[in-house]
């Protein structure tokens, strides 16, 4: 990776991470706390297949050369070719094969040919497909809630910036340079934001991205994310969106998948859980940050939402 490309990517990292708190997509990705767990180069030739049903992690894949068939659990298969990028925020299982799958009962385990490098298919077959594959984890205590705001799968083609980011993450994963953890965290945040905002919103199921594609709802969402501790109300959100209360309520629920005040409460609790895990804040301070007038009001709301007290949650999740 040449110096100019690295400098360009780091510039984009800095640019993307500005004003994170006021941008709904950036604030959700940042709160997820993504961390790379595996990054590998996969090479394949001949007929091949790899199947995993024991996943429970975010997954991304960039096809560098050739093509393959990807079948994600409970979804229709898709054909991927060079320049395609796939992001699945919560992958449970998948099957990836050559364009023509191998016959049944053929050995399917990948062969590790070097650090972070795997081979699929007969050893004597010419390589016809190369892909950079990554698995990561979300360390946020509100992981499930935050993931539920995102689409189940993003598939984009010909996106040069995404295709440039993946090899940098792969290279940094292999290195032991100072600052590696922080750089990987920031690069992965940018990768997720770039992928999520690049995917098509047409026919997308209700989600945060679908809401952000509507200018009226995007205004209300920015208000919620910019000031979780402010006096946000249904009337105020509807006014910001330029809609009646009833019109705003129906539009929000249709496009995002939950009622406005339910979304606001969920977001406040996600922020509160992150602060409790981080430590160093009293319940009164957290209450102020997430829009409750007192520690007791926050505690009651937290128990109602999470089923345990803020103190019990902090003891369970701290560190």
C-alpha positions as CSV (number, residue, x, y, z in Angstrom):
1,X,0.0,0.0,0.0
2,X,1.7,3.2,-1.1
3,X,2.1,6.3,1.1
4,X,-0.3,8.5,-0.9
5,X,-3.2,6.0,-0.7
6,X,-2.6,5.5,3.0
7,X,-2.6,9.3,3.6
8,X,-5.8,9.7,1.5
9,X,-7.6,7.0,3.6
10,X,-6.5,8.5,6.9
11,X,-7.7,11.9,5.7
12,X,-11.1,10.3,5.0
13,X,-11.1,8.7,8.4
14,X,-10.6,12.1,10.1
15,X,-13.3,13.6,7.9
16,X,-15.8,10.9,8.5
17,X,-15.4,11.0,12.3
18,X,-16.0,14.8,12.7
19,X,-19.4,15.7,14.1
20,X,-20.1,12.1,15.0
21,X,-22.6,12.9,17.8
22,X,-24.9,14.9,15.5
23,X,-25.0,12.4,12.7
24,X,-27.3,9.4,13.4
25,X,-25.4,6.8,11.3
26,X,-22.0,7.8,12.7
27,X,-23.3,7.9,16.3
28,X,-24.8,4.4,15.9
29,X,-21.6,2.9,14.4
30,X,-19.4,4.6,17.0
31,X,-21.5,3.3,19.8
32,X,-21.3,-0.2,18.4
33,X,-17.5,-0.2,19.1
34,X,-16.5,-2.4,16.2
35,X,-13.3,-4.4,16.5
36,X,-11.7,-6.6,13.9
37,X,-11.4,-10.2,15.0
38,X,-10.4,-11.9,11.7
39,X,-9.1,-10.6,8.4
40,X,-8.0,-13.0,5.7
41,X,-7.2,-13.4,2.0
42,X,-9.2,-16.2,0.5
43,X,-8.0,-17.7,-2.8
44,X,-10.0,-20.4,-4.7
45,X,-9.8,-22.5,-7.8
46,X,-11.7,-25.3,-9.5
47,X,-15.0,-26.2,-7.8
48,X,-15.2,-25.4,-4.1
49,X,-17.5,-24.7,-1.2
50,X,-17.3,-23.5,2.3
51,X,-20.2,-23.5,4.8
52,X,-20.5,-22.1,8.3
53,X,-23.5,-22.3,10.5
54,X,-21.9,-21.3,13.8
55,X,-21.5,-17.6,13.2
56,X,-22.8,-14.7,15.3
57,X,-20.7,-11.8,14.1
58,X,-20.6,-9.0,11.6
59,X,-19.1,-10.0,8.3
60,X,-17.7,-8.2,5.2
61,X,-16.2,-9.5,2.0
62,X,-14.6,-7.7,-1.0
63,X,-14.2,-9.7,-4.2
64,X,-10.8,-8.7,-5.6
65,X,-10.8,-11.1,-8.6
66,X,-13.1,-13.6,-10.2
67,X,-16.6,-14.5,-8.9
68,X,-18.5,-16.7,-6.5
69,X,-22.0,-17.5,-5.2
70,X,-23.0,-16.4,-1.7
71,X,-25.9,-17.9,0.1
72,X,-26.7,-16.3,3.5
73,X,-29.0,-18.1,5.9
74,X,-32.6,-17.2,5.2
75,X,-31.8,-15.1,2.1
76,X,-31.7,-15.7,-1.6
77,X,-28.3,-16.5,-3.1
78,X,-26.4,-13.7,-4.8
79,X,-23.6,-13.8,-7.4
80,X,-20.5,-11.7,-6.5
81,X,-17.9,-10.6,-8.9
82,X,-14.7,-8.5,-8.9
83,X,-15.4,-5.1,-7.4
84,X,-18.4,-6.3,-5.3
85,X,-18.6,-5.6,-1.5
86,X,-20.9,-7.2,0.9
87,X,-21.6,-6.2,4.6
88,X,-23.8,-8.3,6.9
89,X,-24.0,-6.6,10.4
90,X,-25.3,-9.8,12.0
91,X,-24.3,-13.0,10.2
92,X,-25.6,-16.3,11.5
93,X,-24.5,-18.6,8.7
94,X,-23.5,-18.8,5.0
95,X,-22.4,-21.0,2.2
96,X,-20.0,-19.6,-0.4
97,X,-19.2,-21.7,-3.5
98,X,-17.7,-21.5,-6.9
99,X,-20.2,-20.4,-9.7
100,X,-20.7,-24.1,-10.3
101,X,-20.8,-25.8,-6.8
102,X,-18.9,-29.1,-6.3
103,X,-20.7,-32.4,-6.0
104,X,-21.9,-33.5,-2.6
105,X,-19.5,-35.1,0.0
106,X,-16.4,-33.2,-1.4
107,X,-14.0,-32.0,1.4
108,X,-15.0,-28.4,2.0
109,X,-12.6,-27.1,4.7
110,X,-10.2,-24.3,3.6
111,X,-6.5,-24.9,3.7
112,X,-4.4,-22.3,5.5
113,X,-1.5,-21.5,3.3
114,X,0.0,-18.7,5.4
115,X,-0.8,-16.1,8.1
116,X,-4.2,-14.8,7.2
117,X,-4.3,-16.6,3.9
118,X,-6.5,-19.5,2.9
119,X,-7.0,-21.7,-0.2
120,X,-10.3,-23.3,-1.3
121,X,-10.7,-26.0,-3.9
122,X,-8.3,-28.6,-5.4
123,X,-4.7,-27.8,-4.7
124,X,-3.7,-28.3,-8.3
125,X,-6.4,-26.0,-9.8
126,X,-5.5,-22.5,-11.0
127,X,-6.7,-19.7,-8.8
128,X,-9.8,-18.0,-10.3
129,X,-11.2,-16.1,-7.3
130,X,-9.6,-13.9,-4.7
131,X,-11.5,-12.2,-1.8
132,X,-10.6,-10.2,1.3
133,X,-12.9,-11.4,4.1
134,X,-13.3,-10.0,7.5
135,X,-15.1,-10.9,10.7
136,X,-15.5,-8.4,13.5
137,X,-17.4,-8.0,16.7
138,X,-19.4,-5.2,18.3
139,X,-18.4,-4.6,21.9
140,X,-21.3,-2.3,22.7
141,X,-23.5,-3.4,25.6
142,X,-26.5,-2.3,23.5
143,X,-25.3,-4.3,20.5
144,X,-28.6,-6.1,19.7
145,X,-30.6,-2.9,19.8
146,X,-28.1,-1.0,17.6
147,X,-27.8,-3.8,15.1
148,X,-31.6,-3.8,14.8
149,X,-31.5,-0.3,13.4
150,X,-29.3,-1.4,10.4
151,X,-30.3,-3.3,7.3
152,X,-29.7,-7.1,7.3
153,X,-27.3,-7.0,4.3
154,X,-25.6,-4.4,2.1
155,X,-24.3,-5.3,-1.4
156,X,-22.6,-2.7,-3.5
157,X,-20.6,-2.9,-6.7
158,X,-17.8,-0.8,-8.1
159,X,-17.2,1.3,-5.0
160,X,-13.6,2.3,-5.2
161,X,-13.3,3.7,-1.7
162,X,-14.7,0.6,-0.1
163,X,-12.4,-1.6,-2.2
164,X,-9.4,0.5,-1.1
165,X,-10.3,0.4,2.6
166,X,-10.5,-3.4,2.9
167,X,-6.8,-4.1,2.0
168,X,-5.6,-1.4,4.4
169,X,-7.6,-3.1,7.3
170,X,-6.1,-6.4,6.2
171,X,-2.6,-5.1,6.2
172,X,-3.0,-3.4,9.6
173,X,-4.4,-6.6,11.1
174,X,-1.3,-8.4,10.1
175,X,1.0,-5.7,11.5
176,X,2.2,-5.1,15.1
177,X,2.9,-1.4,14.8
178,X,2.2,1.1,17.6
179,X,-1.4,2.4,17.6
180,X,-2.7,-0.6,15.7
181,X,-5.8,-1.0,17.8
182,X,-6.9,2.6,17.5
183,X,-6.2,2.7,13.8
184,X,-8.2,-0.6,13.2
185,X,-11.1,0.7,15.2
186,X,-11.3,4.0,13.2
187,X,-10.8,2.2,9.8
188,X,-13.5,-0.2,10.6
189,X,-15.9,2.5,11.7
190,X,-15.3,4.3,8.4
191,X,-15.7,1.0,6.4
192,X,-19.1,0.4,8.1
193,X,-20.3,4.0,7.6
194,X,-19.2,4.0,3.9
195,X,-20.8,0.7,3.2
196,X,-24.1,1.5,5.0
197,X,-24.5,4.9,3.3
198,X,-23.5,3.5,-0.1
199,X,-26.2,0.8,-0.2
200,X,-29.5,1.2,-2.1
201,X,-32.5,2.3,0.1
202,X,-35.1,1.4,-2.5
203,X,-37.1,-1.6,-1.3
204,X,-35.0,-1.8,1.9
205,X,-36.9,-3.0,5.0
206,X,-37.7,-0.4,7.7
207,X,-34.4,0.7,9.3
208,X,-32.4,3.8,10.3
209,X,-30.9,4.0,6.7
210,X,-34.4,4.0,5.2
211,X,-35.4,6.8,7.6
212,X,-32.3,8.8,6.8
213,X,-33.1,8.7,3.1
214,X,-36.3,10.7,3.8
215,X,-35.3,14.4,4.3
216,X,-38.2,15.1,6.7
217,X,-37.3,12.1,8.9
218,X,-33.6,12.7,8.7
219,X,-34.1,16.2,10.3
220,X,-35.9,14.6,13.2
221,X,-33.4,11.8,13.6
222,X,-30.5,14.3,13.7
223,X,-32.3,16.1,16.5
224,X,-32.7,12.9,18.5
225,X,-29.0,11.9,18.1
226,X,-27.6,15.4,18.6
227,X,-29.2,15.9,21.9
228,X,-30.3,12.7,23.7
229,X,-30.5,14.7,26.9
230,X,-32.6,17.5,25.5
231,X,-36.3,18.1,25.8
232,X,-37.2,16.1,22.7
233,X,-41.0,15.7,22.3
234,X,-43.3,14.3,19.7
235,X,-44.6,17.8,19.0
236,X,-41.1,19.2,18.5
237,X,-40.0,16.3,16.3
238,X,-43.1,16.6,14.1
239,X,-42.5,20.4,13.8
240,X,-38.8,19.8,12.8
241,X,-40.0,17.4,10.2
242,X,-42.7,19.8,8.9
243,X,-45.5,17.3,9.5
244,X,-48.5,16.9,11.7
245,X,-48.2,14.8,14.8
246,X,-50.2,12.0,13.3
247,X,-48.5,12.2,9.9
248,X,-45.1,12.2,11.5
249,X,-45.9,9.3,13.8
250,X,-47.1,7.1,10.9
251,X,-44.3,8.0,8.6
252,X,-41.6,7.4,11.3
253,X,-43.0,4.0,12.2
254,X,-43.4,2.9,8.6
255,X,-39.9,3.9,7.5
256,X,-37.9,3.1,10.7
257,X,-39.9,0.3,12.1
258,X,-40.7,1.7,15.6
259,X,-42.6,4.6,17.0
260,X,-40.8,7.9,17.5
261,X,-40.8,8.0,21.3
262,X,-39.9,4.3,21.4
263,X,-36.9,5.0,19.2
264,X,-35.9,8.0,21.4
265,X,-36.1,5.8,24.5
266,X,-34.1,3.0,22.9
267,X,-31.4,5.5,21.8
268,X,-31.2,7.1,25.2
269,X,-30.8,3.6,26.8
270,X,-28.1,2.7,24.4
271,X,-26.2,5.8,25.3
272,X,-26.8,5.2,29.0
273,X,-25.6,1.6,28.8
274,X,-22.4,2.7,27.0
275,X,-21.8,5.3,29.8
276,X,-22.4,2.7,32.5
277,X,-20.0,0.3,30.9
278,X,-17.4,3.0,30.6
279,X,-17.7,4.0,34.2
280,X,-16.8,7.2,35.9
281,X,-20.3,8.7,35.9
282,X,-22.9,8.9,38.6
283,X,-26.5,7.9,37.9
284,X,-27.4,11.6,38.2
285,X,-24.9,12.6,35.6
286,X,-26.1,9.9,33.2
287,X,-29.7,10.9,33.8
288,X,-28.8,14.4,32.7
289,X,-27.0,13.2,29.6
290,X,-30.0,11.0,28.5
291,X,-32.9,13.3,29.2
292,X,-34.2,12.3,32.7
293,X,-34.7,14.9,35.4
294,X,-33.2,12.9,38.3
295,X,-31.3,9.7,39.1
296,X,-34.4,8.1,40.4
297,X,-36.4,8.8,37.2
298,X,-33.6,7.4,35.2
299,X,-33.3,4.3,37.4
300,X,-37.1,3.6,37.0
301,X,-36.9,4.0,33.2
302,X,-33.8,1.9,33.0
303,X,-35.3,-1.0,35.0
304,X,-38.5,-0.9,32.9
305,X,-36.4,-1.0,29.7
306,X,-33.6,-3.4,30.7
307,X,-35.1,-5.5,33.6
308,X,-32.3,-4.6,36.0
309,X,-31.0,-1.5,37.8
310,X,-28.2,0.7,36.4
311,X,-25.9,-0.4,39.2
312,X,-26.5,-4.1,38.5
313,X,-26.0,-3.5,34.8
314,X,-22.7,-1.6,35.4
315,X,-21.4,-4.4,37.7
316,X,-22.2,-7.0,35.0
317,X,-20.8,-5.2,32.0
318,X,-18.0,-2.9,33.4
319,X,-14.8,-3.5,31.4
